[in-house]
């Protein structure tokens, strides 16, 4: 059985009346505990003036002072970012703003295939070739003590801008910006690295008394924050909403504007569009080779350069999709072959020739198919690079850690992990990972549809009126603040067709109302046999605007079905 949030309906009616909100949106807010009209206004219309005062952020002023000094003396500064979206947007933001304030800056980015994550030994060589006197790391550096110490020994100062787990031993750096530091008094702990980069740029601007409108960079902050799955609350909500609004108003930077155009999205850009369309394009070059094209696009000044680079990223994303689908098909076939006796509590698949840049994507899809934690290993002779993913609620890192004797090294967190493994350890890893997953205590019950709590039940009347526009007021949606989840009773499927090779699109009739229903990969495979054209179904789905069908249309993104 599905469950529905307990909602104060009188408070919901008052929200709807006082704020002129669509009743469904008002019920969503009230069900999530937002019952006061003033609180609701702050949630629906966040203001930049409400950002947390940054004065208590540890090392912020020390970092700004060192950078301002470097700019004033025309020292050579290198800004080095990780290859993911948070890393590249952070590096692009800092490199561009410091250059605009008079700095001599070069931006570099990590390589998944030449050193891997963060400030690796290979990355250190590239940094030293630039002969900087100051290095600023973005979205990395926290765990790079040996390389930082080498830079320190050469007289090169380092500022680390990162939001990952803080080490116990102090960093050999002149400043370390990370809200998770025990001694950091900055109240909001959820900033992604790109949010920290914006705050640092503001501090440098104040030091230099520069005239620079940092609102021009809010689209970078929004995209980096969403792509990094940072919690969309507090400062992140304020910054991300402002950045999405700039994109919607056509005020985004040249690179972002070109990506929006290349994505062919319609309507106002939402967090979902960033996660589903924009972020994959930004990630694609780094998954297949070098992330340099992404960094160049994010720093592009001229629209013609941005559009050329956006085409490059779009083509890379198409190739990434092709490679991902090929590896995914082979991985699923291997699961059927290796685990013919039954699917264990954890799956390991491995093969020579698989592209390790898509390992995480493929692992996620195999998780969707089989509902258990998965490790996908791309082998290259005797060695392999693995990516692990798990259903929501699993303590994945703990399960991987129990397999450490079968791994060369590993790292990660509850939701994702990476590792190096030797080919001759694959069979042993299969056994140890299955055993670790079987013993693991998850943070939730076994993965099934009952885990989903709907915001409200949705009637035919709820699907009418200005619902699409009012759903936009809930943006940004994502981590910690999801899209509206509804249960639609007594729906009748009137047609269904495949979209590409993995998705389904259907039409459902609810009373006299007809509405589009979209079923994504994984969900679609489970629901495919349930979309009967005969009889009535209850639908569990996210409801979102459907810009392709018109400005007032909405669609249901299906999670599950059951016979009415």
QUIJOKA-V115498 format. One record per residue. N is the residue number from 0. RES is the residue in one letter. PHI is phi in whole degrees, -180 to 180 (999 if undefined). OMEGA is omega in radians with two decimals (* if undefined). D_FIRST is the distance of its C-alpha to the first C-alpha in Angstrom with 2 decimals. Layout:
n;res;phi;omega;d_first
N;RES;PHI;OMEGA;D_FIRST
N;RES;PHI;OMEGA;D_FIRST
//
This chain:
n;res;phi;omega;d_first
0;X;999;3.06;0.00
1;X;-88;3.13;3.78
2;X;-115;-3.14;6.56
3;X;-123;3.13;10.01
4;X;-57;3.00;13.32
5;X;-74;-3.01;15.40
6;X;-127;3.03;18.34
7;X;-78;-3.03;21.82
8;X;-68;3.10;22.28
9;X;-67;3.08;25.99
10;X;-66;3.12;26.49
11;X;-63;3.12;24.75
12;X;-64;3.13;27.12
13;X;-67;3.07;30.04
14;X;-61;-3.13;29.24
15;X;-61;-3.11;29.06
16;X;-71;-3.00;32.36
17;X;-74;-3.11;34.32
18;X;-109;-3.11;33.45
19;X;55;-3.11;33.17
20;X;-95;2.99;29.69
21;X;-58;-3.08;27.33
22;X;-54;-3.13;24.80
23;X;-66;3.13;21.77
24;X;-65;3.10;23.56
25;X;-63;3.11;24.50
26;X;-68;3.09;20.91
27;X;-60;-3.13;20.07
28;X;-62;-3.10;23.09
29;X;-63;3.13;22.52
30;X;-65;3.12;18.93
31;X;-95;3.04;20.49
32;X;90;3.11;23.18
33;X;-94;-3.03;25.90
34;X;-110;3.14;27.03
35;X;-85;-3.13;30.81
36;X;-56;3.11;32.52
37;X;-65;3.09;34.90
38;X;-62;3.14;32.20
39;X;-66;3.11;30.44
40;X;-60;3.13;33.79
41;X;-65;3.13;34.31
42;X;-71;-3.05;30.91
43;X;-85;-3.12;31.47
44;X;-134;-3.11;35.20
45;X;-67;-3.07;35.99
46;X;-117;3.10;39.74
47;X;-61;3.13;41.79
48;X;-65;-3.11;43.85
49;X;-92;3.13;40.88
50;X;-62;3.11;40.88
51;X;-61;3.08;41.44
52;X;-62;-2.98;45.18
53;X;-87;-2.99;45.93
54;X;-57;-3.06;49.00
55;X;-88;3.14;47.36
56;X;-71;-3.09;46.16
57;X;-59;3.03;48.00
58;X;70;-3.13;50.75
59;X;-64;-3.11;50.12
60;X;-71;3.08;53.64
61;X;-63;3.13;55.20
62;X;-65;-3.13;53.60
63;X;-63;3.14;54.68
64;X;-64;-3.13;58.19
65;X;-66;-3.14;58.57
66;X;-68;3.13;57.36
67;X;-60;3.09;59.58
68;X;-62;3.14;62.48
69;X;-65;3.13;61.82
70;X;-67;-3.12;61.73
71;X;-63;-3.11;64.91
72;X;-96;3.13;66.73
73;X;57;3.03;65.38
74;X;-69;3.11;63.94
75;X;-84;-3.12;61.95
76;X;-110;2.98;58.22
77;X;-112;3.02;55.58
78;X;-106;-3.05;51.93
79;X;-120;-3.12;49.72
80;X;-115;3.01;46.03
81;X;-69;-3.03;43.33
82;X;-85;3.13;42.40
83;X;-85;-3.01;38.86
84;X;-67;3.11;38.25
85;X;-62;3.13;38.44
86;X;-66;-3.10;41.65
87;X;-73;3.10;43.30
88;X;-67;3.10;42.52
89;X;-62;-3.12;43.79
90;X;-64;3.13;46.94
91;X;-63;-3.12;47.59
92;X;-64;-3.09;47.22
93;X;-68;-3.12;49.54
94;X;-62;-3.11;52.06
95;X;-70;-3.10;52.35
96;X;-67;3.13;52.62
97;X;-67;3.07;55.11
98;X;-64;-3.14;57.17
99;X;-65;3.10;57.22
100;X;-93;3.02;58.52
101;X;104;-3.11;61.36
102;X;-79;3.01;60.00
103;X;-97;-2.90;61.09
104;X;-123;2.95;57.66
105;X;-122;3.13;56.39
106;X;-102;3.07;52.69
107;X;-128;-3.13;51.46
108;X;-139;3.13;48.06
109;X;-66;3.12;46.80
110;X;-123;3.09;46.46
111;X;-60;-3.02;43.63
112;X;-106;3.13;46.27
113;X;-133;-3.13;49.26
114;X;110;3.10;48.37
115;X;80;-3.02;44.66
116;X;-59;2.92;42.83
117;X;73;-3.09;44.91
118;X;-85;-3.13;48.60
119;X;-77;3.07;49.38
120;X;-60;3.14;52.91
121;X;-66;3.11;53.14
122;X;-67;3.13;52.03
123;X;-60;3.10;54.58
124;X;-60;-3.14;57.33
125;X;-65;3.11;56.42
126;X;-63;-3.10;56.36
127;X;-65;3.10;59.77
128;X;-62;-3.14;61.23
129;X;-83;3.10;60.70
130;X;52;3.11;62.82
131;X;-84;2.92;60.87
132;X;-103;3.11;61.82
133;X;-142;3.06;58.30
134;X;-116;3.04;54.93
135;X;-119;3.10;51.64
136;X;-93;-3.12;48.49
137;X;-123;3.12;45.27
138;X;65;3.08;41.81
139;X;-165;3.13;43.59
140;X;109;-3.10;46.38
141;X;-59;-3.10;44.54
142;X;-110;-3.04;44.78
143;X;-110;-3.08;48.06
144;X;-51;-3.07;50.56
145;X;-61;-3.14;53.09
146;X;-71;3.10;53.51
147;X;-63;3.12;53.70
148;X;-65;3.10;56.37
149;X;-64;3.10;58.37
150;X;-65;3.13;58.31
151;X;-61;-3.14;59.40
152;X;-65;3.12;62.24
153;X;-90;3.13;63.45
154;X;82;3.14;63.56
155;X;-98;3.11;60.58
156;X;-77;-3.14;58.38
157;X;-130;2.97;54.60
158;X;-117;-3.12;51.95
159;X;-103;3.08;48.36
160;X;-117;-2.98;45.60
161;X;-155;3.12;42.26
162;X;-133;3.14;38.87
163;X;-85;-3.05;38.00
164;X;-56;-3.08;38.09
165;X;-81;3.14;41.41
166;X;-75;3.12;43.68
167;X;-73;-3.11;45.47
168;X;-82;-3.11;48.88
169;X;-66;3.12;50.40
170;X;-82;3.02;50.66
171;X;-78;-3.09;54.19
172;X;-141;3.13;53.74
173;X;-76;3.09;55.50
174;X;-157;-3.11;52.19
175;X;-138;3.12;48.51
176;X;-92;3.11;46.02
177;X;-162;-3.09;42.56
178;X;-61;-3.12;40.62
179;X;-82;3.04;39.15
180;X;-59;-3.14;42.65
181;X;-58;-3.10;42.82
182;X;-96;-3.13;45.88
183;X;-89;-3.10;44.48
184;X;-89;3.12;44.29
185;X;-66;-2.93;42.47
186;X;-70;-3.10;39.49
187;X;-89;-3.03;36.98
188;X;-98;-2.97;36.08
189;X;-94;-3.11;33.85
190;X;-59;2.91;36.58
191;X;-76;-3.11;36.69
192;X;-61;-3.12;40.18
193;X;-68;3.03;40.93
194;X;-67;3.06;40.38
195;X;-65;3.12;42.79
196;X;-61;3.11;45.21
197;X;-63;3.13;45.27
198;X;-63;3.12;45.99
199;X;-66;3.10;48.77
200;X;-61;3.11;50.28
201;X;-65;3.13;50.37
202;X;-67;3.11;52.16
203;X;-66;3.11;54.71
204;X;-56;3.13;55.27
205;X;-65;3.14;56.07
206;X;-62;-3.07;58.46
207;X;-88;-3.05;60.32
208;X;55;-3.11;60.15
209;X;-83;3.04;59.06
210;X;-101;-3.10;58.02
211;X;-147;-3.13;54.80
212;X;-86;-3.08;51.82
213;X;-74;3.06;48.82
214;X;-62;3.12;46.46
215;X;-63;-3.06;47.53
216;X;-108;-3.10;45.45
217;X;-69;3.07;42.16
218;X;-66;3.06;40.75
219;X;-63;3.14;41.33
220;X;-64;-3.13;39.59
221;X;-62;-3.08;36.53
222;X;-67;3.13;36.24
223;X;-63;-3.13;36.91
224;X;-67;-3.14;34.42
225;X;-65;-3.09;31.55
226;X;-64;-3.13;32.45
227;X;-85;3.12;32.55
228;X;56;3.06;28.98
229;X;-75;-3.12;30.50
230;X;-64;-3.08;28.53
231;X;-91;3.13;28.94
232;X;-141;3.08;29.88
233;X;54;-3.11;33.27
234;X;-59;-3.14;36.24
235;X;-62;3.13;34.22
236;X;-65;-3.13;32.56
237;X;-63;-3.10;36.02
238;X;-66;-3.09;37.72
239;X;-69;3.11;35.10
240;X;-61;3.14;34.87
241;X;-63;3.13;38.68
242;X;-67;3.09;38.92
243;X;-65;3.10;36.51
244;X;-63;3.11;38.48
245;X;-63;3.09;41.69
246;X;-62;-3.13;40.38
247;X;-64;-3.14;39.33
248;X;-86;-3.12;42.82
249;X;74;-3.10;44.57
250;X;-104;3.14;45.87
251;X;-69;3.08;44.40
252;X;-65;-2.99;46.78
253;X;-56;-3.11;48.32
254;X;-65;3.14;46.11
255;X;-67;3.10;42.82
256;X;-60;3.12;44.05
257;X;-67;3.12;45.01
258;X;-67;3.09;41.61
259;X;-60;3.11;39.84
260;X;-65;-3.12;42.28
261;X;-67;-3.12;41.82
262;X;-76;3.13;38.01
263;X;61;3.12;38.49
264;X;-72;3.09;35.69
265;X;-114;3.08;35.75
266;X;78;-3.10;35.23
267;X;-73;3.12;34.99
268;X;-60;3.13;34.16
269;X;-120;-3.14;30.86
270;X;-58;3.11;29.55
271;X;-60;-3.14;27.44
272;X;-63;3.10;30.72
273;X;-63;-3.10;32.43
274;X;-68;-3.03;29.89
275;X;-92;-3.04;29.55
276;X;-119;-3.02;33.18
277;X;-73;-3.09;35.68
278;X;-59;3.11;34.78
279;X;-60;3.11;34.74
280;X;-68;3.11;38.19
281;X;-66;-3.13;39.50
282;X;-80;-2.96;38.25
283;X;-58;-3.13;39.48
284;X;-58;-3.14;43.19
285;X;-70;3.09;42.46
286;X;-75;-3.06;40.11
287;X;-99;-3.09;42.80
288;X;-172;-3.10;45.93
289;X;-96;3.07;47.28
290;X;-86;-3.12;45.43
291;X;-57;3.11;48.80
292;X;-59;3.10;48.09
293;X;-65;3.13;45.05
294;X;-61;3.13;47.21
295;X;-63;3.13;49.96
296;X;-64;-3.11;47.68
297;X;-66;3.14;46.30
298;X;-100;-3.08;49.91
299;X;-63;3.12;51.33
300;X;-102;-3.06;53.46
301;X;-95;-3.13;54.54
302;X;-56;-3.11;52.14
303;X;-67;3.07;53.85
304;X;-67;-3.13;53.28
305;X;-63;-3.12;49.64
306;X;-68;3.09;49.05
307;X;-65;-3.14;50.79
308;X;-69;3.09;48.71
309;X;-64;3.07;45.47
310;X;-64;3.09;46.38
311;X;-61;3.14;46.92
312;X;-66;3.13;43.48
313;X;-64;3.11;41.86
314;X;-66;3.09;43.70
315;X;-63;-3.14;42.70
316;X;-68;3.08;39.05
317;X;-63;3.10;39.40
318;X;-66;3.09;41.01
319;X;-60;3.11;38.28
320;X;-63;-3.14;35.68
321;X;-63;-3.13;37.83
322;X;-65;3.14;38.33
323;X;-60;-3.12;34.69
324;X;-65;3.13;33.64
325;X;-63;-3.13;36.38
326;X;-66;3.14;35.52
327;X;-62;3.12;31.79
328;X;-60;-3.13;32.59
329;X;-69;3.14;34.92
330;X;-66;-3.14;32.54
331;X;-66;3.08;29.74
332;X;-63;3.13;32.46
333;X;-68;3.08;33.64
334;X;-58;-3.14;30.25
335;X;-62;-3.12;30.30
336;X;-78;-3.05;33.87
337;X;-73;-3.05;33.79
338;X;-110;-3.11;30.52
339;X;-62;-3.13;30.96
340;X;-81;-3.13;30.23
341;X;142;-3.11;26.70
342;X;-76;3.13;25.10
343;X;-80;-3.12;25.81
344;X;-73;3.10;24.11
345;X;-148;-3.03;26.38
346;X;-113;2.99;28.31
347;X;-128;3.04;31.88
348;X;-123;-3.07;33.61
349;X;-154;3.08;37.20
350;X;-163;2.98;40.02
351;X;-70;3.06;43.41
352;X;91;3.08;43.70
353;X;-70;-3.13;40.26
354;X;-80;-3.04;40.61
355;X;-75;3.08;39.41
356;X;-71;3.14;38.98
357;X;-111;-3.07;35.76
358;X;-58;-3.14;34.40
359;X;-65;3.11;31.75
360;X;-62;-3.12;30.52
361;X;-65;3.13;30.42
362;X;-58;3.11;28.70
363;X;-62;3.13;25.89
364;X;-70;3.11;25.51
365;X;-68;3.04;25.58
366;X;-60;3.13;22.81
367;X;-59;-3.09;20.69
368;X;-71;-2.97;21.65
369;X;-111;3.02;21.16
370;X;74;3.11;18.82
371;X;-131;3.07;21.45
372;X;-59;-3.03;24.38
373;X;-138;2.94;27.33
374;X;-116;3.06;31.07
375;X;-112;-3.08;33.17
376;X;-115;3.03;36.90
377;X;-93;-3.09;39.64
378;X;-91;3.03;42.73
379;X;-137;-3.06;46.32
380;X;73;-3.08;48.52
381;X;-84;-3.03;48.24
382;X;-117;3.13;45.95
383;X;-148;3.06;42.45
384;X;-113;-3.08;40.30
385;X;-112;3.04;36.63
386;X;-128;-3.12;33.58
387;X;-118;3.03;30.31
388;X;-139;-3.10;26.83
389;X;-149;3.03;23.46
390;X;-61;-3.13;19.74
391;X;-55;3.09;18.93
392;X;102;3.14;19.40
393;X;-76;2.98;21.93
394;X;-91;-2.98;25.36
395;X;-63;-3.10;27.08
396;X;-58;-3.13;30.59
397;X;-63;3.14;30.50
398;X;-66;3.12;29.62
399;X;-66;-3.13;32.41
400;X;-60;3.12;34.81
401;X;-70;3.12;34.51
402;X;-103;-2.98;35.95
403;X;-59;-3.13;38.93
404;X;-68;3.12;41.49
405;X;-99;-3.05;40.54
406;X;-119;3.04;40.79
407;X;-74;3.02;43.85
408;X;-162;-3.11;42.05
409;X;-158;3.08;38.64
410;X;-166;3.12;37.02
411;X;145;-3.12;33.89
412;X;-151;-3.03;30.99
413;X;-62;-3.03;27.32
414;X;-93;-3.07;26.22
415;X;-154;3.12;29.25
416;X;-149;3.07;32.37
417;X;-130;-3.07;35.60
418;X;-161;2.93;38.17
419;X;-112;-3.09;41.41
420;X;-146;3.08;41.64
421;X;-84;-3.09;44.42
422;X;-60;-3.10;44.00
423;X;-76;3.11;45.12
424;X;-106;-3.05;42.22
425;X;-62;-3.12;39.38
426;X;-63;3.10;38.86
427;X;-65;3.11;39.03
428;X;-65;3.09;36.54
429;X;-57;-3.11;34.09
430;X;-69;-3.08;34.30
431;X;-70;3.14;34.25
432;X;-70;3.08;31.36
433;X;-61;3.14;29.17
434;X;-68;-3.14;30.21
435;X;-63;-3.14;29.65
436;X;-70;3.12;26.11
437;X;-65;-3.12;25.35
438;X;-88;-3.00;26.66
439;X;-64;3.02;25.22
440;X;-99;-3.10;23.11
441;X;-86;-3.12;20.70
442;X;-82;3.13;19.86
443;X;-146;3.07;16.11
444;X;-72;3.13;13.83
445;X;-55;-3.05;14.08
446;X;-63;3.03;13.47
447;X;-161;-3.02;10.17
448;X;-66;-3.12;7.98
449;X;-68;3.12;5.82
450;X;-69;-3.06;9.43
451;X;-85;3.08;9.82
452;X;-103;3.14;10.19
453;X;-79;3.07;11.33
454;X;-71;-3.05;14.65
455;X;-167;2.93;14.34
456;X;-84;-3.00;13.57
457;X;-119;3.13;16.49
458;X;-99;3.07;18.74
459;X;-57;-3.12;21.71
460;X;-65;-3.14;23.98
461;X;-64;-3.08;22.34
462;X;-84;-3.11;23.34
463;X;-108;3.10;26.94
464;X;76;-3.03;29.70
465;X;-85;-3.08;30.46
466;X;-60;-3.08;26.91
467;X;-58;-3.12;28.12
468;X;-66;-3.11;30.94
469;X;-74;3.03;28.94
470;X;-64;3.10;26.33
471;X;-61;-3.14;29.41
472;X;-67;3.12;29.95
473;X;-79;-3.11;26.89
474;X;-70;0.00;28.69
475;X;-81;3.11;29.09
476;X;-112;-3.13;25.46
477;X;162;-3.11;24.54
478;X;-59;3.10;24.56
479;X;76;3.10;23.55
480;X;-148;-2.98;23.20
481;X;-79;2.97;20.75
482;X;-62;3.12;20.82
483;X;-65;3.11;18.81
484;X;-107;-3.04;15.15
485;X;-128;2.95;13.89
486;X;-111;3.11;11.42
487;X;-106;-3.10;13.79
488;X;-87;2.95;13.15
489;X;56;3.07;15.32
490;X;-91;3.11;17.07
491;X;-120;3.10;19.63
492;X;-77;-3.09;20.89
493;X;-106;2.97;24.66
494;X;-168;3.12;25.91
495;X;-152;3.12;25.11
496;X;-146;3.13;27.64
497;X;-80;3.02;28.08
498;X;-116;-3.02;29.35
499;X;67;-3.10;31.59
500;X;-109;-2.99;30.47
501;X;-128;-3.00;27.02
502;X;-110;3.03;25.27
503;X;-125;2.98;24.21
504;X;-126;-3.10;24.84
505;X;-132;2.97;23.61
506;X;-119;3.11;24.06
507;X;-121;3.05;21.44
508;X;-108;3.10;22.45
509;X;-118;-2.99;20.69
510;X;65;3.08;22.86
511;X;-101;-3.07;26.31
512;X;-90;3.06;25.41
513;X;-108;-3.05;25.48
514;X;-144;3.08;23.98
515;X;-74;3.08;24.22
516;X;-126;-3.13;21.25
517;X;-116;-3.11;22.01
518;X;-125;-3.05;20.36
519;X;-86;3.12;21.94
520;X;-52;-3.11;23.04
521;X;91;3.04;20.49
522;X;-61;-3.12;17.54
523;X;-60;-3.12;19.79
524;X;-66;3.13;20.50
525;X;-76;-3.04;16.93
526;X;-87;-3.02;16.30
527;X;-52;-3.11;19.82
528;X;-79;-3.09;19.19
529;X;-98;-3.08;16.24
530;X;-83;-3.13;18.39
531;X;-72;3.07;19.79
532;X;-84;3.11;22.43
533;X;-113;3.08;21.75
534;X;86;-3.08;19.12
535;X;-106;3.13;16.53
536;X;-127;2.88;13.62
537;X;-95;-3.08;11.08
538;X;-116;2.99;12.07
539;X;-106;-2.97;10.98
540;X;-156;2.91;14.52
541;X;-88;3.11;17.35
542;X;-106;-3.10;19.88
543;X;-145;3.09;23.49
544;X;-59;3.12;26.99
545;X;-120;-3.04;28.28
546;X;-63;-3.13;31.98
547;X;-71;-3.10;32.84
548;X;-95;3.12;31.90
549;X;136;-3.04;33.73
550;X;-66;-3.11;33.94
551;X;-105;-3.05;31.49
552;X;-87;3.02;28.92
553;X;-127;3.07;25.45
554;X;-133;3.09;23.21
555;X;-108;3.06;19.60
556;X;-98;-2.89;19.20
557;X;-72;3.00;16.19
558;X;-105;-3.10;13.69
559;X;-166;3.07;11.31
560;X;-134;2.96;10.86
561;X;-151;-3.14;9.16
562;X;-66;-3.10;11.31
563;X;-68;*;11.61
//
